Amino acid sequence: MGNIEAKAKIRTFLETFIQDDPFTDEDDIFGLGLVNSLMAMQLVLFVEKEFALKLSNQDLDLKNFRSITAMARLLEQRGVVAA
């Protein structure tokens, strides 16, 4: 799976919760107030399940989840998706 497909899967998941506010892959979804702490937990669980990945405590840094691009970069770094 490539970066583009990973971004599309993450976007589809996020759009089930964020329906009325448009956002780009680079937008800080936390800074814009689109994601709260409960949604953040769901997002972490989604990433682990969807990409068959066990995230470490270091992976759970907010910078890795601020945007779709940041999440895709994390998946690349972990070797789950190709660039």
N, C-alpha and C positions, 0 to 999 in steps of 0.2 A: 504494500500500500504506500502511496506517495503522500507528500505533504498536502497537495490540493484535496485529495480524498479525505484526509484526516480533518482538514479545516471544514470541509462540507459536513462531515458527520457531527463535529462539535457545534457548528452553526445550527444545524437542524435540531439538535438537542436544546440549545439555548433558546431558539425561537419558539419552542413549545411553552416556554415560561415568559419570554420577552416578546410580546406580540405587537404592542403599539408603539414601540420606540425603535426606530431604525438605528443600526450600528454597523460599523465596518469591522473587518478582521483586526485592525490595529487599535480600535477604540478600547480604552480602559473601562471595562464593564463594571468594575467596582467603583471607580472614580465617578462614573456617570450615574451611579445609584441604581443600576439595572440588576445587580445581584446582591442579595443580602447573605448573612452568615449561613442560614439554613440552605439556601440555594447553593452556596459554595460547597457545602458537604455533599449535596446531590451531584454537583459537577465533578468533584473528586471521585466519587463512587462510579459515575458514568465513565470517566476516563479509564479507571482501572478495569472495569468490566468490558467496555467496548474494545479496548486495545490490549486486553489480556496482560495487564501490567500491574505489578505491585509497587506502589509509590513508597519511597522512603521518606523519613522525616525531612531530609534536605529538600526533596522534591516538592514538599508541601509549602514552600516559600511562596508568598502571595505574588511575587514577580512572575512566577511560572503560570499563573492563572489569570493575570490581569486582562489578557486579550486572547482572541482565537489564535493569533500569530504566536504569542508566547507559549500557549499550550502545544501548538504544533512543533515549535522549537524544542520544547521539553521532550516530546515524543521522538524527535529526530536524535536528540542527545542520548536518549535511552536506547536507541537502535530499533525502535518499534516501527517507524516509518522512514522512507527514503526522502531525501531532500527534494 
